[in-house]
Each structure stands twice: as structure tokens, then as C-alpha cells.
């Protein structure tokens, strides 16, 4: 993949992740707001808080994957599997700019 195109894809991915993360962190926890206390009847805020915490953790993992991909791009190894060194098809990188393995390796070894 052309390094300039890779840079563009990674920049777009970083922006998407950072904006999503900032929005979740800006909203803050819902539980304990207003008159409802944690665990009160009809309070779904605890569930939402836990869901958001999981989403924040996932976004942080995605941000770390973007950083690793940017490091591979700087090192000249972007687009090569970190497992085998085989090329990752451009179509996969277009769909998932942070891909670290080929589809076959991902199916075999997990994400």
C-alpha cells in the first residue's frame, strides 16, 4: 500500500477513535445523577455506565493499535504481518487500517 494512503487511513482512524473516546469521557457516569441512587428501581444508568466503561476500554485498545500501525509505517513494515512477515492485502488494510496479520492468520490465531 502506498505510504501516503496508509497515513491517510491511519489519521482518519485515529480521529474517529479519539473523538469517540472524548465523547464518552465527556458524558461521564450516569449512575448517582439526580435523585436516583445506584441500584434504584427503574435505574438503567448502572448498566449504561458499565457498557460505557467497556466501550472506553475497547477504544483505548483501538488507539493503541493505531499507534502500533503508525510505528510500523514509520519503520517501513506497515502492511506486513507481524506474525509471518507476509504482505497484508491492500483491501484488508482499507477495511481495517490497523490490521497486524493476514485474514488467514487472524482466523487461525485470533485478532
Secondary structure by P-SEA (a helix, b strand, c coil): ccaaaaaaaaaaaaaaaaaaaaaaaaaccccccccccccccccaaaaaaaaaaaaaaaaaaaaaaaaaaaaaaaaccccccccccccccaaaaaacccccccaaaaaaccc
